[in-house]
C-alpha cells in the first residue's frame, strides 16, 4: 500500500453551535490537518484524515473541487479539496465510528 502525506491547515467553521464534542472532526482547529494519500485494496485512490478513510465521490460542475465521502456509509461527512487534493473544508455530520 503506497501513501503520501500532505499537510493542510483546518480553517473550517462549525456547522452549528450545538455540535457535540464527538464531532471534533468538523470543529475548527489551529493545528495542522494531515491528509494521507493512499490506495485501496482495489487500487482506487483514497485519502486518510484523522483516521477516517475517504473515497472520491465526484467533482463540482467546473471540475475545480473534488468531493470525498467517508467509507463508512452511515457517516455523512464530505471533504472538499481542490484539484491538487489540498484541503478546503468539511461538510455534513459525522457519526461516531472506529
N, CA, C and O atoms as a MOPAC input file, in Angstrom:
PM7 MOZYME 1SCF
protein

 N      0.82300 1    -1.17000 1     0.00000 1
 C      0.00000 1     0.00000 1     0.00000 1
 C      0.87500 1     1.24500 1     0.00000 1
 O      1.61400 1     1.46900 1     0.95900 1
 N      0.81300 1     2.05700 1    -1.04600 1
 C      1.61000 1     3.27100 1    -1.12400 1
 C      0.85600 1     4.41300 1    -0.44900 1
 O     -0.37500 1     4.44300 1    -0.45800 1
 N      1.59900 1     5.35100 1     0.13800 1
 C      0.93600 1     6.50800 1     0.73700 1
 C      1.85900 1     7.71500 1     0.69400 1
 O      3.08100 1     7.59300 1     0.77100 1
 N      1.24200 1     8.88400 1     0.56900 1
 C      1.94400 1    10.15700 1     0.58500 1
 C      1.25000 1    11.02900 1     1.61000 1
 O      0.02300 1    11.01800 1     1.70600 1
 N      2.03100 1    11.79500 1     2.39000 1
 C      1.43000 1    12.66100 1     3.39600 1
 C      1.40800 1    14.08900 1     2.88600 1
 O      2.39500 1    14.58900 1     2.34700 1
 N      0.27100 1    14.73500 1     3.06200 1
 C      0.09200 1    16.13800 1     2.74500 1
 C     -0.27600 1    16.84900 1     4.03000 1
 O     -0.81100 1    16.22600 1     4.94700 1
 N     -0.00300 1    18.12600 1     4.11600 1
 C     -0.39500 1    18.89000 1     5.28700 1
 C     -1.20000 1    20.09000 1     4.84300 1
 O     -0.82700 1    20.79000 1     3.90200 1
 N     -2.30900 1    20.32200 1     5.52700 1
 C     -3.16000 1    21.47000 1     5.24200 1
 C     -3.61200 1    22.04100 1     6.57300 1
 O     -3.62200 1    21.33900 1     7.58400 1
 N     -3.98500 1    23.30700 1     6.57400 1
 C     -4.47600 1    23.93400 1     7.79100 1
 C     -5.99000 1    23.84600 1     7.78300 1
 O     -6.63200 1    24.21900 1     6.80000 1
 N     -6.56500 1    23.35500 1     8.87100 1
 C     -8.00600 1    23.21200 1     9.00100 1
 C     -8.60200 1    24.56400 1     9.35900 1
 O     -8.44900 1    25.02000 1    10.49300 1
 N     -9.28000 1    25.22000 1     8.41300 1
 C     -9.85400 1    26.53100 1     8.64400 1
 C    -11.37000 1    26.48900 1     8.56500 1
 O    -11.99600 1    27.50900 1     8.27600 1
 N    -11.97300 1    25.33900 1     8.81200 1
 C    -13.42000 1    25.21600 1     8.71900 1
 C    -14.10200 1    25.88300 1     9.89000 1
 O    -13.49400 1    26.11700 1    10.93500 1
 N    -15.36400 1    26.18500 1     9.70500 1
 C    -16.17500 1    26.72000 1    10.78600 1
 C    -17.16500 1    25.64400 1    11.19900 1
 O    -17.49200 1    24.76000 1    10.40700 1
 N    -17.64000 1    25.71300 1    12.42600 1
 C    -18.64000 1    24.75600 1    12.90200 1
 C    -19.91000 1    24.92200 1    12.07600 1
 O    -20.26000 1    26.03500 1    11.68300 1
 N    -20.58300 1    23.83500 1    11.81900 1
 C    -21.82700 1    23.90000 1    11.07300 1
 C    -22.95500 1    24.46300 1    11.92400 1
 O    -23.84600 1    25.12500 1    11.39300 1
 N    -22.94100 1    24.22200 1    13.20800 1
 C    -23.92600 1    24.78900 1    14.11000 1
 C    -23.31900 1    24.85300 1    15.51000 1
 O    -22.45300 1    24.04400 1    15.84400 1
 N    -23.76200 1    25.79800 1    16.32200 1
 C    -23.18500 1    25.90800 1    17.65800 1
 C    -23.55500 1    24.73900 1    18.56500 1
 O    -22.94200 1    24.56300 1    19.61800 1
 N    -24.54500 1    23.93900 1    18.17700 1
 C    -24.98300 1    22.83100 1    19.01900 1
 C    -24.24600 1    21.53600 1    18.74000 1
 O    -24.62500 1    20.49300 1    19.27400 1
 N    -23.20100 1    21.56800 1    17.91800 1
 C    -22.46700 1    20.33500 1    17.62500 1
 C    -21.81000 1    19.81300 1    18.88400 1
 O    -21.27600 1    20.58200 1    19.68300 1
 N    -21.84900 1    18.52300 1    19.05600 1
 C    -21.28800 1    17.91100 1    20.24700 1
 C    -19.79200 1    17.67200 1    20.09200 1
 O    -19.29400 1    17.69500 1    18.96600 1
 N    -19.05100 1    17.44300 1    21.18200 1
 C    -17.60000 1    17.26000 1    21.13600 1
 C    -17.16500 1    16.07600 1    20.28800 1
 O    -16.06300 1    16.09200 1    19.74000 1
 N    -18.01200 1    15.03700 1    20.16300 1
 C    -17.58000 1    13.90400 1    19.35000 1
 C    -17.48500 1    14.26700 1    17.87000 1
 O    -16.93000 1    13.50700 1    17.07700 1
 N    -18.02400 1    15.42600 1    17.49800 1
 C    -17.92000 1    15.89000 1    16.12000 1
 C    -16.67200 1    16.74000 1    15.91600 1
 O    -16.65900 1    17.61500 1    15.05000 1
 N    -15.64100 1    16.50000 1    16.68500 1
 C    -14.42200 1    17.29700 1    16.62000 1
 C    -13.74500 1    17.19700 1    15.26000 1
 O    -12.89700 1    18.02800 1    14.93400 1
 N    -14.10000 1    16.20600 1    14.46800 1
 C    -13.59700 1    16.06200 1    13.10500 1
 C    -13.94500 1    17.29700 1    12.29000 1
 O    -13.19900 1    17.68200 1    11.39000 1
 N    -15.08100 1    17.92100 1    12.60600 1
 C    -15.55100 1    19.09900 1    11.87400 1
 C    -15.24500 1    20.40200 1    12.58200 1
 O    -15.43900 1    21.47100 1    12.00200 1
 N    -14.77900 1    20.34700 1    13.80400 1
 C    -14.53900 1    21.54600 1    14.58900 1
 C    -13.31300 1    22.30000 1    14.06800 1
 O    -12.37200 1    21.68000 1    13.57300 1
 N    -13.31700 1    23.63300 1    14.17700 1
 C    -12.14300 1    24.39600 1    13.77000 1
 C    -10.95900 1    24.05500 1    14.65300 1
 O    -11.11400 1    23.74500 1    15.83400 1
 N     -9.80300 1    24.11500 1    14.07900 1
 C     -8.60800 1    23.75000 1    14.82000 1
 C     -7.44600 1    24.59500 1    14.34200 1
 O     -7.34300 1    24.89900 1    13.15400 1
 N     -6.57800 1    24.97300 1    15.24900 1
 C     -5.40000 1    25.74300 1    14.87800 1
 C     -4.22700 1    24.83000 1    14.55200 1
 O     -3.17500 1    25.30700 1    14.12600 1
 N     -4.38900 1    23.53700 1    14.74300 1
 C     -3.33100 1    22.59000 1    14.42300 1
 C     -3.40900 1    22.21100 1    12.95200 1
 O     -4.44300 1    22.38300 1    12.30700 1
 N     -2.31400 1    21.69900 1    12.43500 1
 C     -2.28600 1    21.29700 1    11.04200 1
 C     -3.02000 1    19.98000 1    10.85500 1
 O     -2.90100 1    19.06500 1    11.67000 1
 N     -3.76700 1    19.89800 1     9.78800 1
 C     -4.51300 1    18.70100 1     9.44800 1
 C     -3.66500 1    17.87800 1     8.49300 1
 O     -3.23500 1    18.38100 1     7.45500 1
 N     -3.42000 1    16.62600 1     8.82900 1
 C     -2.60300 1    15.77100 1     7.98100 1
 C     -3.49900 1    14.92600 1     7.09300 1
 O     -4.36500 1    14.19600 1     7.57500 1
 N     -3.28000 1    15.03400 1     5.78900 1
 C     -4.02200 1    14.25100 1     4.80800 1
 C     -3.04100 1    13.27100 1     4.18500 1
 O     -2.00700 1    13.66900 1     3.64800 1
 N     -3.37500 1    11.98600 1     4.26000 1
 C     -2.52100 1    10.95600 1     3.68700 1
 C     -3.18400 1    10.39500 1     2.45100 1
 O     -4.34100 1     9.97600 1     2.49100 1
 N     -2.45000 1    10.38600 1     1.35100 1
 C     -2.94900 1     9.78600 1     0.11100 1
 C     -2.55200 1     8.31800 1     0.09600 1
 O     -1.41100 1     7.97700 1     0.40600 1
 N     -3.48000 1     7.46100 1    -0.26000 1
 C     -3.19900 1     6.03700 1    -0.32700 1
 C     -4.10200 1     5.38600 1    -1.36700 1
 O     -4.89800 1     6.06000 1    -2.02100 1
 N     -3.97400 1     4.09000 1    -1.51100 1
 C     -4.79900 1     3.33800 1    -2.45700 1
 C     -5.50400 1     2.20600 1    -1.72100 1
 O     -4.93500 1     1.59000 1    -0.81900 1
 N     -6.74200 1     1.93800 1    -2.11100 1
 C     -7.49300 1     0.84100 1    -1.50800 1
 C     -6.96900 1    -0.48200 1    -2.04200 1
 O     -6.10800 1    -0.51200 1    -2.92200 1
 N     -7.49600 1    -1.57600 1    -1.50100 1
 C     -7.11500 1    -2.90000 1    -1.98400 1
 C     -7.48300 1    -3.09300 1    -3.44900 1
 O     -6.85800 1    -3.88900 1    -4.14800 1
 N     -8.49100 1    -2.36900 1    -3.91300 1
 C     -8.91600 1    -2.46500 1    -5.31300 1
 C     -8.16900 1    -1.48300 1    -6.21100 1
 O     -8.46300 1    -1.38100 1    -7.40100 1
 N     -7.20100 1    -0.75900 1    -5.64300 1
 C     -6.38200 1     0.15700 1    -6.42600 1
 C     -6.99200 1     1.52800 1    -6.63200 1
 O     -6.50700 1     2.30000 1    -7.45900 1
 N     -8.05500 1     1.85100 1    -5.89000 1
 C     -8.68600 1     3.16600 1    -6.01800 1
 C     -8.01400 1     4.14400 1    -5.06100 1
 O     -7.61500 1     3.78400 1    -3.95300 1
 N     -7.90000 1     5.37400 1    -5.50900 1
 C     -7.26500 1     6.43900 1    -4.75700 1
 C     -8.12400 1     6.80800 1    -3.54600 1
 O     -9.33900 1     6.95900 1    -3.67700 1
 N     -7.50300 1     6.95400 1    -2.36200 1
 C     -8.20600 1     7.30200 1    -1.13200 1
 C     -7.41600 1     8.34200 1    -0.34800 1
 O     -6.21500 1     8.51700 1    -0.55700 1
 N     -8.10600 1     9.02500 1     0.55300 1
 C     -7.47100 1     9.94600 1     1.48600 1
 C     -7.75000 1     9.46100 1     2.89900 1
 O     -8.81900 1     8.91600 1     3.17400 1
 N     -6.79100 1     9.65800 1     3.79200 1
 C     -6.98300 1     9.34500 1     5.20000 1
 C     -6.77700 1    10.64100 1     5.97800 1
 O     -5.71000 1    11.25100 1     5.91400 1
 N     -7.81700 1    11.05900 1     6.72000 1
 C     -7.78000 1    12.29200 1     7.50000 1
 C     -8.22900 1    11.96400 1     8.92000 1
 O     -9.34600 1    11.48700 1     9.12100 1
 N     -7.37500 1    12.21400 1     9.89700 1
 C     -7.68000 1    11.94800 1    11.31000 1
 C     -8.21100 1    10.53200 1    11.51100 1
 O     -9.10400 1    10.32000 1    12.33000 1
 N     -7.67900 1     9.57600 1    10.78400 1
 C     -8.08100 1     8.18900 1    10.94700 1
 C     -9.32000 1     7.79100 1    10.16700 1
 O     -9.72000 1     6.62700 1    10.21000 1
 N     -9.93100 1     8.71200 1     9.46300 1
 C    -11.11300 1     8.42400 1     8.65900 1
 C    -10.70100 1     8.18700 1     7.21600 1
 O     -9.94800 1     8.97600 1     6.64400 1
 N    -11.18700 1     7.11100 1     6.63100 1
 C    -10.89700 1     6.79600 1     5.23900 1
 C    -11.94300 1     7.46400 1     4.35500 1
 O    -13.14500 1     7.31500 1     4.57400 1
 N    -11.47200 1     8.19600 1     3.36300 1
 C    -12.36700 1     8.90500 1     2.45400 1
 C    -12.11300 1     8.45100 1     1.02400 1
 O    -10.96500 1     8.30700 1     0.60200 1
 N    -13.18400 1     8.23000 1     0.28700 1
 C    -13.04200 1     7.83500 1    -1.10400 1
 C    -13.63900 1     8.91200 1    -1.99600 1
 O    -14.55300 1     9.63200 1    -1.59400 1
 N    -13.11200 1     9.01300 1    -3.21000 1
 C    -13.54800 1    10.03500 1    -4.15100 1
 C    -15.01400 1     9.83300 1    -4.49100 1
 O    -15.45100 1     8.71500 1    -4.76300 1
 N    -15.77400 1    10.92900 1    -4.47400 1
 C    -17.19700 1    10.87100 1    -4.77700 1
 C    -17.49200 1    11.50000 1    -6.12700 1
 O    -18.06700 1    10.85100 1    -7.00000 1
 N    -17.10200 1    12.77100 1    -6.31000 1
 C    -17.44500 1    13.47800 1    -7.53400 1
 C    -16.70800 1    14.81600 1    -7.59700 1
 O    -16.03700 1    15.22000 1    -6.64700 1
 N    -16.85000 1    15.49700 1    -8.74500 1
 C    -16.34800 1    16.85400 1    -8.94500 1
 C    -17.52300 1    17.82000 1    -8.91200 1
 O    -18.67500 1    17.40500 1    -9.04400 1
 N    -17.23500 1    19.12000 1    -8.73500 1
 C    -18.27500 1    20.11500 1    -8.95100 1
 C    -18.42900 1    20.32200 1   -10.46200 1
 O    -17.68800 1    19.72300 1   -11.24100 1
 N    -19.35900 1    21.14400 1   -10.87600 1
 C    -19.63000 1    21.31000 1   -12.32000 1
 C    -18.42900 1    21.81800 1   -13.10900 1
 O    -18.21000 1    21.41300 1   -14.25100 1
 N    -17.65300 1    22.70400 1   -12.49400 1
 C    -16.48600 1    23.27400 1   -13.18700 1
 C    -15.24700 1    22.40200 1   -13.08500 1
 O    -14.20200 1    22.74300 1   -13.64000 1
 N    -15.35100 1    21.27900 1   -12.38300 1
 C    -14.24000 1    20.34100 1   -12.17700 1
 C    -13.07500 1    20.98200 1   -11.42100 1
 O    -11.91800 1    20.61800 1   -11.63000 1
 N    -13.38800 1    21.94800 1   -10.53200 1
 C    -12.34100 1    22.60600 1    -9.75300 1
 C    -12.28700 1    22.10600 1    -8.31600 1
 O    -11.27400 1    22.28600 1    -7.64000 1
 N    -13.36000 1    21.48200 1    -7.83700 1
 C    -13.41900 1    20.97500 1    -6.47200 1
 C    -13.77500 1    19.50200 1    -6.50400 1
 O    -14.68900 1    19.08100 1    -7.21300 1
 N    -13.02500 1    18.71400 1    -5.71000 1
 C    -13.31000 1    17.28600 1    -5.57100 1
 C    -14.06200 1    17.06900 1    -4.26100 1
 O    -13.76500 1    17.70800 1    -3.25200 1
 N    -15.02700 1    16.17000 1    -4.28400 1
 C    -15.77700 1    15.80300 1    -3.09600 1
 C    -15.40200 1    14.37800 1    -2.71900 1
 O    -15.38400 1    13.48700 1    -3.56800 1
 N    -15.10300 1    14.16700 1    -1.44200 1
 C    -14.70400 1    12.86700 1    -0.91100 1
 C    -15.67500 1    12.48900 1     0.18800 1
 O    -16.01900 1    13.34000 1     1.01000 1
 N    -16.13200 1    11.24500 1     0.23700 1
 C    -17.03700 1    10.79500 1     1.28600 1
 C    -16.34500 1     9.75600 1     2.14600 1
 O    -15.41800 1     9.07100 1     1.71300 1
 N    -16.82200 1     9.65900 1     3.37400 1
 C    -16.28000 1     8.67200 1     4.30000 1
 C    -16.65700 1     7.28200 1     3.79700 1
 O    -17.75300 1     7.08400 1     3.27400 1
 N    -15.75100 1     6.32200 1     3.95400 1
 C    -16.03300 1     4.96200 1     3.50300 1
 C    -17.08500 1     4.28700 1     4.35900 1
 O    -17.69300 1     3.30600 1     3.93100 1
 N    -17.31300 1     4.80000 1     5.56900 1
 C    -18.39600 1     4.30100 1     6.41500 1
 C    -19.68100 1     4.96200 1     5.92100 1
 O    -19.85400 1     6.17000 1     6.08000 1
 N    -20.56500 1     4.19700 1     5.33500 1
 C    -21.76400 1     4.74200 1     4.69600 1
 C    -22.70400 1     5.45500 1     5.66100 1
 O    -23.50100 1     6.28700 1     5.22900 1
 N    -22.63300 1     5.15100 1     6.95600 1
 C    -23.51000 1     5.83000 1     7.90800 1
 C    -22.96600 1     7.20300 1     8.30900 1
 O    -23.66500 1     7.97300 1     8.96800 1
 N    -21.75600 1     7.51300 1     7.92800 1
 C    -21.12700 1     8.79400 1     8.21400 1
 C    -21.40000 1     9.73500 1     7.04500 1
 O    -21.13400 1     9.38300 1     5.89500 1
 N    -21.92300 1    10.91600 1     7.32100 1
 C    -22.31400 1    11.84900 1     6.25300 1
 C    -21.29000 1    12.93900 1     5.97600 1
 O    -21.63000 1    13.95900 1     5.37700 1
 N    -20.05100 1    12.74800 1     6.39300 1
 C    -19.03100 1    13.77200 1     6.17800 1
 C    -18.58400 1    13.78500 1     4.72000 1
 O    -18.32200 1    12.74200 1     4.12200 1
 N    -18.50400 1    14.98400 1     4.16800 1
 C    -17.97100 1    15.18700 1     2.82100 1
 C    -16.77100 1    16.12000 1     2.95800 1
 O    -16.88300 1    17.19500 1     3.54600 1
 N    -15.63200 1    15.71400 1     2.42100 1
 C    -14.42100 1    16.52500 1     2.41400 1
 C    -14.32000 1    17.19900 1     1.05700 1
 O    -14.53800 1    16.56000 1     0.02800 1
 N    -13.99200 1    18.48700 1     1.04600 1
 C    -13.82200 1    19.23500 1    -0.19100 1
 C    -12.33600 1    19.52100 1    -0.37100 1
 O    -11.68900 1    20.03600 1     0.54000 1
 N    -11.79500 1    19.19100 1    -1.53600 1
 C    -10.40600 1    19.52500 1    -1.86900 1
 C    -10.37800 1    20.18900 1    -3.23100 1
 O    -11.32700 1    20.08000 1    -4.00600 1
 N     -9.28400 1    20.87600 1    -3.51600 1
 C     -9.14300 1    21.41100 1    -4.86500 1
 C     -8.60300 1    20.30400 1    -5.77400 1
 O     -8.45200 1    19.16500 1    -5.33200 1
 N     -8.31700 1    20.62000 1    -7.01200 1
 C     -7.87300 1    19.59500 1    -7.96600 1
 C     -6.51500 1    18.99600 1    -7.60400 1
 O     -6.17200 1    17.91600 1    -8.08300 1
 N     -5.73200 1    19.69200 1    -6.75600 1
 C     -4.43700 1    19.18200 1    -6.30500 1
 C     -4.54600 1    18.42000 1    -4.98600 1
 O     -3.52800 1    18.11200 1    -4.36500 1
 N     -5.76800 1    18.11300 1    -4.55200 1
 C     -6.04800 1    17.40700 1    -3.29900 1
 C     -5.59100 1    18.18000 1    -2.06800 1
 O     -5.16800 1    17.58300 1    -1.07900 1
 N     -5.67500 1    19.50400 1    -2.12700 1
 C     -5.39400 1    20.35300 1    -0.97700 1
 C     -6.70700 1    20.62800 1    -0.26100 1
 O     -7.70600 1    20.97100 1    -0.89300 1
 N     -6.70400 1    20.47900 1     1.05100 1
 C     -7.90600 1    20.63300 1     1.86500 1
 C     -8.55500 1    21.99700 1     1.67500 1
 O     -7.87400 1    23.02100 1     1.64900 1
 N     -9.90000 1    22.00000 1     1.54000 1
 C    -10.67500 1    23.24400 1     1.50700 1
 C    -11.56600 1    23.31700 1     2.74300 1
 O    -11.44000 1    24.23900 1     3.54900 1
 N    -12.48000 1    22.33400 1     2.89600 1
 C    -13.36800 1    22.33300 1     4.05800 1
 C    -14.08200 1    20.99400 1     4.19700 1
 O    -13.99700 1    20.13800 1     3.31600 1
 N    -14.79100 1    20.82200 1     5.32100 1
 C    -15.64700 1    19.67100 1     5.56600 1
 C    -17.09500 1    20.13400 1     5.51100 1
 O    -17.37500 1    21.31300 1     5.72900 1
 N    -18.00700 1    19.23300 1     5.22600 1
 C    -19.43100 1    19.49400 1     5.36000 1
 C    -20.11800 1    18.21400 1     5.79800 1
 O    -19.53000 1    17.13400 1     5.72900 1
 N    -21.35200 1    18.32800 1     6.24700 1
 C    -22.10700 1    17.15800 1     6.69700 1
 C    -21.96800 1    16.95100 1     8.18600 1
 O    -21.38000 1    17.77000 1     8.89300 1
 N    -22.51800 1    15.84300 1     8.65200 1
 C    -22.42600 1    15.49200 1    10.06700 1
 C    -21.74100 1    14.14600 1    10.19700 1
 O    -21.89000 1    13.27100 1     9.34300 1
 N    -21.00100 1    13.99500 1    11.25800 1
 C    -20.25200 1    12.76800 1    11.45000 1
 C    -20.92000 1    11.91300 1    12.51800 1
 O    -21.48400 1    12.42800 1    13.48500 1
 N    -20.84900 1    10.62800 1    12.33100 1
 C    -21.30300 1     9.70100 1    13.35800 1
 C    -20.05700 1     9.08000 1    13.97400 1
 O    -19.01800 1     8.98300 1    13.32100 1
 N    -20.16100 1     8.66900 1    15.20700 1
 C    -19.01000 1     8.08600 1    15.88200 1
 C    -18.78000 1     6.68300 1    15.33100 1
 O    -19.66400 1     5.82800 1    15.39900 1
 N    -17.60900 1     6.45600 1    14.79500 1
 C    -17.23000 1     5.12700 1    14.31500 1
 C    -15.73000 1     4.98000 1    14.39800 1
 O    -15.00600 1     5.97500 1    14.43000 1
 N    -15.26000 1     3.75800 1    14.43200 1
 C    -13.83000 1     3.47900 1    14.56100 1
 C    -13.29700 1     2.87800 1    13.29100 1
 O    -12.10800 1     2.57300 1    13.20400 1

